[in-house]
Amino acid sequence: MPPSDPAAPEADATRPPQLDYRPPMAPWLSVLHIDADLLVLSKPSGLLSVPGKTPDLADCLEARAQARHPGARTVHRLDLETSGVVAMARNPAALRHLNAQFADRRTRKIYVARVAGRMEAEAGTVDLPLRADWPRRPMQRVDLEAGKPSRTEWRVLAREPDATRVELRPLTGRSHQLRVHMLSLGHPILGDPFYAPQSLRAGRLQLHARALEIRHPADGRWMRFDDPPPF
């Protein structure tokens, strides 16, 4: 049976929402780790990872980090609505080292999400190729012919009466990958302004980057950074 088309959710979610950018002011910057090469932060939901194209979108995690730690550079991003662990480089050598890790998929990322409904299985893998849904950017859709390979491992952490808390491990890094893969299973992430219907709004996207494992750019040792989910 072909997967459901995540580009066609209920009628109230057929168009991307207009961005009304109101970044949270507190905490202004939450530092999980800092040393001479590496800066690890907890990004709140509602804050851009990097600046947008217009002046009203200048406030972002990178700008706030650079205000206190000049030279900090972004090596990976979280979506506006997603919260959690973000690592930055503090010098050019660290930037090259970290960029290579993320490009070669040698990092390990763990997310926690609350999805709609009670998932029956305990764990599984979604292996569905994705591509941009150009008429409705930045939305993505499953495309079995032209999509890019996309894989996500998932397992149930807890079940609620009408929702399920899951751990998500993306094995690839496509835009909106976790959102679309959960939607393809019939369990959209609660609070998703792009893919969840109005009836599943939850104040914010219930998706959080719980942990990040990387090699330290100076000596190569494995390090894990944790940020408990706020929901």
N, C-alpha and C positions, 0 to 999 in steps of 0.2 A: 504493500500500500504506500503510495507516495506521501512524503511528509506534508503537513499542513503548510500553507503559504503564509509566513509571518509578515508579508507585505500587505495582507488583507485582514487585519483584525477588525473588531467591531467598528461601526460607522463613526463613532466619536473619536477614533484614533487614526483616521485615514489620512490626516495631514499632520506634519510636524508642528508642534506648538511653537508659537512665537516666543522668543527669548526675552523675558523680563528679568534682567540681570540685577539681582540684589544680593551681592556676596555677603556672607556672614562676617561680622566684625569681631566676634569673640568665639573661640580664641583667635587672635590675630595671626599667630604662628605657633604651632605645637611641634617641638623638637623631640624626636625619639632617640636620636644618636647624632653625635658630631665629633669629628676628629679632623686632622689636617687634610684629609683627602675626600671625606665622605660626609654628607649631610642627609639624614633620614628624617622625614617629616610625616605628620598625620594630617592629611588633607580633609577638611570638612566638606560635606555635601553642599553644593551650591557655589563653590569657588572654582573658577577656571584653573587648570594646571599651568597654562601659558597665556599670554595676552591675546585678545581677539584683534580684529582688523580695524576697529574704531576706538576712539579715545574712551568711550564709556565702558569698554571691555578691557581696560588696562590693568585693573586690579586683578591679581592672580597669585597663585602659590609661588611661582618663580619670582615675581616682582617683590613679594613680601620677603622671600628668602634672601634675595640680593640686597635688600635694604639693610638687613642685619648682618649678612655674611657675603660681602662683595666677592664676586667671582663664581658664585654658585650657579651651576648650569643644569638644566633639565636633561635627563637621559631617558625617561619614559613618562607617560601621562596616564591620568585617570580621567574619565568623562566628568563633565560638570557635576552631574548628580551623584556620582560615585564617591564615597569617602574611603579613607584608609592610607596604607603605607605608600610613600613615594620616596625614592632615593634620588639624590642629586650629587654631581661631582663638584669638587671645590678647586680643582686645578686642571690644566689641559691634559696632563698625563692620566689622571683619574678619569677624565671624560672619555678619552680614547679607550681605556680599559673597560669601563662600564658600557659604553656604546657597543663594543664588540660582544660583550656578554649577552646583552639584550638582542642584538641582531642575530646571534648564533643560537638563541633560545637556550642558553646555559643557565638561566635563572629559574627559580621556582616560585610560582605565585599561588597563593591560596586565598579564595574569596569565601565570604558567607553571604547568603541571600535568603530572603523569605519569599516564597513563591505561592501563587494562588492554588488552593485545593490541597488534598491529601495525596501525596505520591505513594503508589502502592509498592513499587520495587524499592530495594534498599540502596542500590547503586547502579551505575551504568556509564556508558560513554556515548556522547552525541558526536557523530562524524558526518557533518553536513557542510558542503561548500557554500561560501557566502560571497555576495557581490553587492556593490552599492545599488540602492534603489534610486536612480538618478532623479526622477521627477519629484522625489520626496526626501532628498538629502537633508540630514545625514543618516537617514534610515537605511538599513541593510535588509537583504532578503536571501532566502535559500535559492540557489541556482545550481542544479545538478549537472549542467553542461558547461556553463561559463564561470561558475564561482571558484574562488580560491579555497584550497583545502583548509578546513577548520575543525578542530577536535577539542572537546571539553569532557573531562571526567567529573562525575558528580556522585555524591553519597548523601543519604539522609542523616541529619543530625538530630532532629526532633520533629514531631508532628503535633500540630494544633488542630482545633476543630475544623477550621476552614483554610488552613495554610500549612506549609511545610518549610522547615528550616534546613537548608542544604549547604554542604561544602562544595565549592566549585574549583576545579584545577584546570585552567586553560592550558592546552598543550600547543596552541598557536595563539597569535595575538591580533586577530582581526577586530576591526571596529564593531562595537555592539555585539561581539560574539556571544557573550554569556546571556545577554538579553534575548537574542534571536534563538539560541539553542534551547533555552528554557521554554520559550514560546512554542517552539516546534514540538515539544513534549506535551503541550497543552497546559502548561503551568507558567504563565508569565510572571515576571518578578513584580511583586507588589509595589505600587507607587511609580511605575515606569510611565513617564509622560509620552513616550513614543509608541509603545507596544501594548500597554495594558488599557482596558476600557475604563471609563470614568468610575464605574462601580468598584474598581480595585485601587483607587487612589489611596495613598497611605501617608500623606504629609511630605514624604520624601521617597526617593528610590531606595528600596530595601536591598541594597547591594554595597558590600564593604570589602575592601582589600585587607584581609585579616593578617596576612603574613607575607613576607618577601625574603627569599634566600638568595644571596649573591656571594661572589668571592670578593674579598676586600681588594681594592685596586692597588694597594701598596705591596701586600705580601701574599695575596692569593688565598688566604684562609677563608673557609666558609663561615658566613655570618647569617643569622636569622633575626629578623626584626618583626615584632608582633604589635598589633594594635587591636584590642578587643572591639567588637562591633558595638555601636551605640544603640542598637535596637534589638 
